Amino acid sequence: MPMITIPRALQALAVVVLVTVGGCGKSEEPPKKDIGQQMGDVAADTALMREASAAVNEVVRNATDCDAAKVAIPAAKAKLDETEPKVRTATGRTTIDALRQQVKRVEQVCP
């Protein structure tokens, strides 16, 4: 039977999600997912973030070449718009917001 390895990024995201879920005091709607479902959400978000991050990284990599960055910005924004409704975790939503901020910074530098 092949051994399954979990990437460090997925492990870190899982820890953040678990700490966030466990450390949130009393909320209006208690979490209804068991640990298996939460880990599934983390895995799904990690896969989604790969593509969105790649699109944003293309923008950031080209930040010093505004012509190339301007071409990459619409694709990155479209990928973020496509990814956002599919995100399942609070950490994923925070990551999407951070990626949007990176694109916005490059946009400001390359109007």
C-alpha positions as CSV (number, residue, x, y, z in Angstrom):
1,M,0.0,0.0,0.0
2,P,1.5,3.4,-1.0
3,M,2.3,5.8,1.8
4,I,0.3,9.1,1.6
5,T,2.3,12.2,2.4
6,I,0.7,15.5,3.4
7,P,2.4,18.6,2.2
8,R,3.7,21.0,4.9
9,A,1.4,23.8,3.6
10,L,-1.6,21.5,4.1
11,Q,-0.5,20.6,7.6
12,A,0.0,24.2,8.5
13,L,-3.4,25.2,7.1
14,A,-5.0,22.3,9.1
15,V,-3.4,23.5,12.3
16,V,-4.5,27.1,11.7
17,V,-8.1,25.9,11.0
18,L,-8.1,23.7,14.1
19,V,-6.8,26.4,16.3
20,T,-9.2,28.9,14.9
21,V,-12.2,26.6,15.3
22,G,-11.1,25.5,18.7
23,G,-10.2,28.9,20.0
24,C,-13.3,30.9,18.9
25,G,-15.3,31.3,22.1
26,K,-19.1,31.1,21.9
27,S,-20.5,31.8,18.5
28,E,-24.0,32.2,17.1
29,E,-23.8,29.0,15.1
30,P,-21.7,26.2,16.6
31,P,-19.6,24.2,14.2
32,K,-21.5,21.2,12.9
33,K,-18.6,19.5,11.2
34,D,-16.5,16.7,12.6
35,I,-12.7,16.6,12.3
36,G,-12.9,14.6,9.2
37,Q,-15.1,17.1,7.4
38,Q,-13.0,19.9,8.6
39,M,-9.9,18.2,7.2
40,G,-11.7,17.7,3.9
41,D,-12.5,21.4,3.8
42,V,-8.9,22.2,4.4
43,A,-7.7,19.8,1.7
44,A,-10.3,21.3,-0.8
45,D,-9.2,24.9,0.0
46,T,-5.5,23.9,-0.4
47,A,-6.2,22.6,-3.8
48,L,-8.2,25.7,-4.8
49,M,-5.5,28.0,-3.5
50,R,-2.8,26.4,-5.7
51,E,-4.4,27.8,-8.9
52,A,-5.3,31.2,-7.4
53,S,-1.9,31.6,-5.9
54,A,-0.2,30.7,-9.2
55,A,-2.2,33.4,-11.0
56,V,-1.4,36.0,-8.3
57,N,2.3,34.9,-8.3
58,E,2.4,35.7,-12.0
59,V,1.3,39.2,-11.2
60,V,3.7,39.7,-8.4
61,R,6.6,38.2,-10.4
62,N,6.0,40.7,-13.1
63,A,5.6,43.7,-10.8
64,T,8.8,45.3,-12.1
65,D,7.6,44.9,-15.7
66,C,4.3,46.8,-15.7
67,D,3.4,45.7,-19.3
68,A,3.6,42.0,-18.3
69,A,1.8,42.7,-14.9
70,K,-1.1,44.5,-16.6
71,V,-1.6,41.4,-18.8
72,A,-1.6,39.1,-15.8
73,I,-3.8,41.2,-13.5
74,P,-7.2,40.4,-15.2
75,A,-6.5,36.7,-15.2
76,A,-5.5,36.8,-11.5
77,K,-8.7,38.7,-10.6
78,A,-10.8,36.3,-12.6
79,K,-9.2,33.3,-10.8
80,L,-9.8,34.9,-7.4
81,D,-13.4,35.6,-8.3
82,E,-13.9,32.1,-9.5
83,T,-12.2,30.6,-6.4
84,E,-13.8,32.7,-3.7
85,P,-17.3,31.2,-3.7
86,K,-15.8,27.7,-3.5
87,V,-13.7,28.4,-0.4
88,R,-14.9,26.4,2.6
89,T,-12.8,27.7,5.5
90,A,-12.3,31.0,7.3
91,T,-8.6,30.6,6.6
92,G,-9.2,30.2,2.9
93,R,-11.3,33.4,2.9
94,T,-8.5,35.3,4.6
95,T,-6.0,33.9,2.1
96,I,-8.2,35.1,-0.8
97,D,-8.3,38.6,0.8
98,A,-4.5,38.6,1.1
99,L,-4.1,37.5,-2.5
100,R,-6.4,40.3,-3.6
101,Q,-4.3,42.8,-1.7
102,Q,-1.2,41.6,-3.5
103,V,-2.8,42.2,-6.8
104,K,-4.1,45.6,-5.7
105,R,-0.6,46.7,-4.7
106,V,0.8,45.8,-8.1
107,E,-2.2,47.5,-9.7
108,Q,-1.3,50.7,-7.8
109,V,2.3,50.5,-8.9
110,C,1.3,49.8,-12.5
111,P,-1.8,51.9,-13.2
